[in-house]
């Protein structure tokens, strides 16, 4: 294997080639060398930028796409041959030229199709960037066709780099684990505002294994995770249990020999252990919904280490041994922890 994410990038391009998506780009077979591939993609981004200029010129009527695929710069006759003569009463009635209307529609349609293809191609490049440094082994499961074509339509509708990168991350996540992002999540992302995205990013650092520890209310308030923010996240459909009663969750051991549970949070993990395998860990929480989990899985958020230590100490008080460590995901379902730190009550 020449570079860490080669297998995932191959999986990406095999999927796209099968469905005819990303046709503006050179597939992974063009080069198997990571550095050469990066250079190729840089050149293609420049070509896509020029294609955007050409699409705008087509829309405005400055250029025309010929049947042979070439662009022709248009010039116009300014002699006044299309001048509209007044009627017998000296009035000039408005008139629609169907030929001109058809030409405008054709230009607009061609330019819009080009814009969508350019936007989705850029998102594919960003997906490839994400996957190229990820050593995870790709699963054997295939994409859902409806999901992939919906992704193409939504990714084709965004023109800003930040949003194209976001849709690239969605595609990369689906390559790593098909079924990670539901059609409902894609629909949510399509309508997400910048302000909402910033609020979600703020919340993400406090998520531990799909939950927020409700018993740490004071610390959450001090960090800006207020009740009103939590309520807003619930209204958006990302959280549950924000009401006064809240929710409780119970974790059982992942092994039969002793109690072991790993609670992951943004590249960190709280490793909870006890000698009794029948023991269970109960926590008061706010729970992320499926859409909330999928959405936060898109980002790379900094862990809030102070919050994690406080959560770990709460668990120690319940009679468990707890370590805080770095977490590295190795496969779709497995990972490893490093640099552990033992927590006391």
C-alpha positions as CSV (number, residue, x, y, z in Angstrom):
1,X,0.0,0.0,0.0
2,X,1.6,3.3,-1.1
3,X,-0.2,5.7,1.2
4,X,-2.5,5.3,4.3
5,X,-5.9,5.9,2.7
6,X,-5.4,4.1,-0.6
7,X,-8.0,1.4,0.0
8,X,-10.6,3.9,1.0
9,X,-9.9,6.1,-2.0
10,X,-10.1,3.1,-4.3
11,X,-13.5,2.3,-2.7
12,X,-14.7,5.8,-3.3
13,X,-13.8,5.8,-7.0
14,X,-15.1,2.3,-7.6
15,X,-18.5,3.5,-6.2
16,X,-18.5,6.8,-8.2
17,X,-17.4,5.2,-11.5
18,X,-20.2,2.7,-11.2
19,X,-22.8,5.5,-10.8
20,X,-21.3,8.0,-13.2
21,X,-20.6,10.6,-10.5
22,X,-17.5,12.8,-10.5
23,X,-17.0,12.4,-14.2
24,X,-15.1,15.8,-14.5
25,X,-12.2,14.3,-12.4
26,X,-9.5,11.8,-13.1
27,X,-10.2,8.5,-11.2
28,X,-7.7,7.0,-8.7
29,X,-6.2,4.8,-11.4
30,X,-4.5,7.9,-12.9
31,X,-1.8,7.6,-10.3
32,X,-1.2,5.4,-7.3
33,X,1.3,7.8,-5.8
34,X,-0.1,10.0,-3.0
35,X,2.0,13.1,-3.8
36,X,1.3,12.9,-7.5
37,X,-2.4,12.5,-6.8
38,X,-2.4,15.7,-4.7
39,X,-0.7,17.6,-7.5
40,X,-3.3,16.3,-10.0
41,X,-6.2,17.3,-7.8
42,X,-4.7,20.8,-7.4
43,X,-4.6,21.2,-11.2
44,X,-8.2,19.9,-11.4
45,X,-9.4,22.5,-8.9
46,X,-7.9,25.2,-11.0
47,X,-9.6,23.8,-14.1
48,X,-12.9,23.6,-12.2
49,X,-12.5,27.3,-11.2
50,X,-12.1,28.1,-14.9
51,X,-15.1,26.0,-15.7
52,X,-17.1,28.1,-13.2
53,X,-16.1,31.2,-15.1
54,X,-17.2,29.6,-18.4
55,X,-20.5,28.5,-16.9
56,X,-21.2,32.1,-15.8
57,X,-20.3,33.4,-19.3
58,X,-22.7,30.8,-20.8
59,X,-25.5,32.0,-18.5
60,X,-24.9,35.6,-19.4
61,X,-24.8,34.9,-23.1
62,X,-21.1,35.9,-23.6
63,X,-20.2,32.4,-24.6
64,X,-22.0,29.4,-26.3
65,X,-21.3,25.7,-25.9
66,X,-21.2,24.2,-29.3
67,X,-22.3,20.7,-30.2
68,X,-18.7,19.6,-30.5
69,X,-18.0,20.6,-26.9
70,X,-16.1,23.7,-27.7
71,X,-16.9,27.2,-26.2
72,X,-17.4,30.1,-28.6
73,X,-17.2,33.7,-27.6
74,X,-20.2,35.5,-29.0
75,X,-20.4,39.0,-30.6
76,X,-23.6,40.9,-31.2
77,X,-24.9,43.0,-34.0
78,X,-25.6,46.5,-32.7
79,X,-26.9,47.8,-36.0
80,X,-30.5,47.8,-34.7
81,X,-31.8,45.2,-37.1
82,X,-34.1,43.8,-34.3
83,X,-35.6,47.3,-33.7
84,X,-39.4,47.1,-32.9
85,X,-41.4,49.6,-34.9
86,X,-44.3,51.5,-33.3
87,X,-47.9,50.8,-34.3
88,X,-50.3,53.2,-36.1
89,X,-51.0,54.9,-32.8
90,X,-47.4,55.5,-32.1
91,X,-47.2,52.9,-29.4
92,X,-44.6,50.1,-29.0
93,X,-46.3,47.0,-27.6
94,X,-44.3,44.6,-25.5
95,X,-43.5,41.5,-27.4
96,X,-41.9,38.1,-26.5
97,X,-39.5,36.6,-29.0
98,X,-39.9,32.8,-28.5
99,X,-36.5,32.1,-30.2
100,X,-34.7,34.4,-27.8
101,X,-36.7,32.9,-24.9
102,X,-35.6,29.4,-25.9
103,X,-32.0,30.6,-26.3
104,X,-32.1,32.1,-22.8
105,X,-33.6,28.9,-21.3
106,X,-30.9,26.7,-23.1
107,X,-28.1,28.9,-21.8
108,X,-29.5,28.9,-18.3
109,X,-30.0,25.1,-18.3
110,X,-26.5,24.4,-19.6
111,X,-24.9,26.7,-17.1
112,X,-26.9,25.3,-14.2
113,X,-26.0,21.7,-15.2
114,X,-22.4,22.7,-15.4
115,X,-22.5,24.5,-12.0
116,X,-24.0,21.4,-10.3
117,X,-21.4,19.1,-11.8
118,X,-18.6,21.4,-10.8
119,X,-19.8,21.7,-7.2
120,X,-20.3,18.0,-6.7
121,X,-16.9,17.4,-8.3
122,X,-15.3,19.7,-5.7
123,X,-17.1,17.9,-2.9
124,X,-15.7,14.6,-4.3
125,X,-12.1,16.1,-4.1
126,X,-12.7,17.1,-0.5
127,X,-14.0,13.6,0.3
128,X,-10.8,12.1,-1.3
129,X,-8.7,14.4,0.9
130,X,-10.4,13.1,4.0
131,X,-10.0,9.5,3.1
132,X,-6.4,9.7,1.8
133,X,-4.9,9.9,5.3
134,X,-7.3,7.4,6.9
135,X,-5.8,3.9,7.3
136,X,-9.2,2.3,8.2
137,X,-10.1,-0.8,6.1
138,X,-13.2,-0.2,4.0
139,X,-16.2,-2.4,4.6
140,X,-17.7,-4.8,2.0
141,X,-21.1,-3.2,2.1
142,X,-22.3,-1.1,-0.9
143,X,-23.9,2.3,-1.2
144,X,-27.6,2.7,-1.5
145,X,-28.3,4.2,-5.0
146,X,-31.0,6.6,-3.7
147,X,-28.6,7.9,-1.1
148,X,-25.8,8.5,-3.6
149,X,-27.9,10.3,-6.1
150,X,-29.5,12.4,-3.4
151,X,-26.0,13.3,-2.2
152,X,-25.0,14.4,-5.7
153,X,-28.1,16.6,-6.0
154,X,-27.5,18.3,-2.7
155,X,-23.8,18.7,-3.1
156,X,-24.3,20.1,-6.5
157,X,-26.4,22.9,-5.1
158,X,-23.7,24.5,-2.9
159,X,-21.1,26.9,-4.2
160,X,-19.1,27.9,-1.1
161,X,-16.0,26.0,-0.1
162,X,-17.1,25.4,3.5
163,X,-20.3,23.7,2.4
164,X,-18.5,21.7,-0.3
165,X,-16.1,20.4,2.3
166,X,-19.0,19.5,4.5
167,X,-20.7,17.4,1.8
168,X,-17.3,15.9,1.1
169,X,-17.1,14.8,4.7
170,X,-20.6,13.2,4.3
171,X,-19.4,11.2,1.3
172,X,-16.2,10.2,3.0
173,X,-18.1,9.0,6.1
174,X,-20.5,6.9,3.9
175,X,-17.5,5.3,2.1
176,X,-16.0,4.3,5.5
177,X,-19.4,3.0,6.8
178,X,-22.4,2.8,4.4
179,X,-25.6,3.7,6.2
180,X,-23.8,6.2,8.5
181,X,-25.9,9.2,7.2
182,X,-29.6,8.8,6.6
183,X,-31.6,10.6,3.9
184,X,-33.2,12.5,6.7
185,X,-29.8,13.8,7.8
186,X,-29.0,14.8,4.2
187,X,-32.3,16.8,4.2
188,X,-31.4,18.4,7.5
189,X,-28.0,19.4,6.2
190,X,-29.5,20.9,3.1
191,X,-31.4,23.5,5.2
192,X,-28.8,24.1,7.9
193,X,-28.0,27.8,8.6
194,X,-24.6,29.1,9.5
195,X,-25.8,30.2,13.0
196,X,-27.2,26.7,13.7
197,X,-24.0,25.1,12.5
198,X,-22.0,27.3,14.9
199,X,-24.3,26.3,17.8
200,X,-24.0,22.6,16.9
201,X,-20.2,22.9,16.8
202,X,-20.2,24.5,20.2
203,X,-22.2,21.6,21.6
204,X,-20.1,18.9,20.0
205,X,-17.1,19.2,22.3
206,X,-19.3,18.0,25.2
207,X,-20.7,14.9,23.6
208,X,-19.6,11.6,25.2
209,X,-20.7,8.5,23.3
210,X,-23.8,10.2,21.9
211,X,-24.8,11.8,25.2
212,X,-24.2,14.9,27.3
213,X,-23.8,14.3,31.1
214,X,-26.8,16.1,32.6
215,X,-25.4,15.9,36.2
216,X,-22.6,18.4,35.2
217,X,-25.1,21.2,34.6
218,X,-23.1,23.9,36.4
219,X,-19.9,23.2,34.3
220,X,-22.0,23.1,31.1
221,X,-23.5,26.5,32.0
222,X,-20.1,28.0,32.7
223,X,-18.9,26.8,29.2
224,X,-21.9,28.4,27.4
225,X,-24.0,25.2,27.1
226,X,-27.1,26.9,28.5
227,X,-30.5,25.4,29.0
228,X,-31.8,27.7,26.1
229,X,-29.1,26.3,23.8
230,X,-30.0,22.7,24.8
231,X,-33.7,23.4,24.2
232,X,-32.9,24.9,20.8
233,X,-31.0,21.7,19.9
234,X,-34.0,19.7,21.0
235,X,-36.3,21.8,18.8
236,X,-34.1,21.2,15.9
237,X,-34.4,17.4,16.5
238,X,-30.8,16.8,17.6
239,X,-31.3,16.2,21.4
240,X,-33.8,14.5,23.6
241,X,-34.4,14.7,27.4
242,X,-33.8,18.5,27.8
243,X,-37.0,18.8,29.9
244,X,-36.7,19.0,33.7
245,X,-37.0,15.2,34.1
246,X,-34.3,14.3,31.6
247,X,-33.1,10.8,30.8
248,X,-31.0,8.0,32.3
249,X,-28.9,5.6,30.3
250,X,-27.3,2.3,31.4
251,X,-24.1,0.9,30.1
252,X,-23.4,-2.9,30.4
253,X,-20.0,-4.5,30.1
254,X,-18.5,-5.1,26.6
255,X,-16.8,-8.3,27.9
256,X,-17.9,-11.2,30.1
257,X,-14.7,-11.5,32.2
258,X,-14.9,-8.1,33.9
259,X,-16.8,-4.8,33.4
260,X,-15.3,-2.8,30.6
261,X,-16.9,0.2,28.8
262,X,-15.3,2.8,26.5
263,X,-17.0,6.2,26.3
264,X,-15.6,8.0,23.3
265,X,-15.5,11.7,22.8
266,X,-13.7,13.6,20.0
267,X,-10.5,11.6,19.9
268,X,-10.6,10.8,23.6
269,X,-12.1,7.9,25.6
270,X,-13.1,7.3,29.2
271,X,-12.2,3.7,29.9
272,X,-14.5,2.5,32.7
273,X,-13.6,-0.8,34.5
274,X,-14.6,-3.0,37.4
275,X,-13.9,-6.5,38.5
276,X,-17.6,-7.4,38.4
277,X,-18.8,-8.1,34.9
278,X,-22.5,-8.0,35.9
279,X,-22.2,-4.4,37.1
280,X,-23.9,-1.6,35.1
281,X,-23.0,2.1,34.8
282,X,-26.0,4.5,35.0
283,X,-25.7,8.2,34.0
284,X,-28.1,11.1,33.9
285,X,-27.9,12.5,30.3
286,X,-29.3,14.5,27.5
287,X,-29.4,12.1,24.5
288,X,-28.5,12.8,20.9
289,X,-31.0,11.6,18.4
290,X,-30.0,9.6,15.4
291,X,-29.8,12.8,13.3
292,X,-27.8,14.5,16.0
293,X,-25.3,11.6,16.2
294,X,-24.9,11.5,12.4
295,X,-24.5,15.3,12.2
296,X,-21.8,15.5,14.9
297,X,-20.0,12.6,13.3
298,X,-19.3,14.9,10.4
299,X,-17.0,17.3,12.2
300,X,-13.6,17.2,13.8
301,X,-14.2,18.9,17.1
302,X,-11.7,19.5,20.0
303,X,-12.4,17.5,23.1
304,X,-13.2,19.4,26.3
305,X,-10.7,17.7,28.6
306,X,-11.8,19.4,31.8
307,X,-15.4,18.3,31.1
308,X,-14.2,14.7,30.4
309,X,-12.2,14.7,33.7
310,X,-15.3,15.9,35.6
311,X,-17.4,13.2,33.9
312,X,-14.8,10.6,34.8
313,X,-14.7,11.7,38.4
314,X,-18.5,11.4,38.6
315,X,-18.2,7.8,37.4
316,X,-15.4,7.1,39.9
317,X,-17.8,8.1,42.7
318,X,-20.1,5.3,41.5
319,X,-17.4,2.8,42.4
320,X,-15.7,2.3,39.0
321,X,-12.0,2.7,37.9
322,X,-11.7,5.3,35.2
323,X,-8.9,6.2,32.8
324,X,-8.9,9.1,30.3
325,X,-6.9,8.3,27.2
326,X,-6.5,9.2,23.5
327,X,-8.6,7.2,21.1
328,X,-7.7,6.0,17.5
329,X,-10.3,4.3,15.4
330,X,-8.7,1.4,13.5
331,X,-11.7,-0.3,11.8
332,X,-15.3,0.5,11.4
333,X,-16.0,-1.2,14.8
334,X,-12.7,-1.3,16.6
335,X,-10.1,1.2,18.0
336,X,-7.3,1.5,20.4
337,X,-6.5,3.8,23.3
338,X,-3.1,5.4,24.1
339,X,-1.5,7.7,26.8
340,X,-4.0,6.8,29.5
341,X,-4.4,8.9,32.7
342,X,-6.0,7.4,35.8
343,X,-8.7,9.6,37.3
344,X,-9.5,9.9,41.0
345,X,-12.8,11.0,42.7
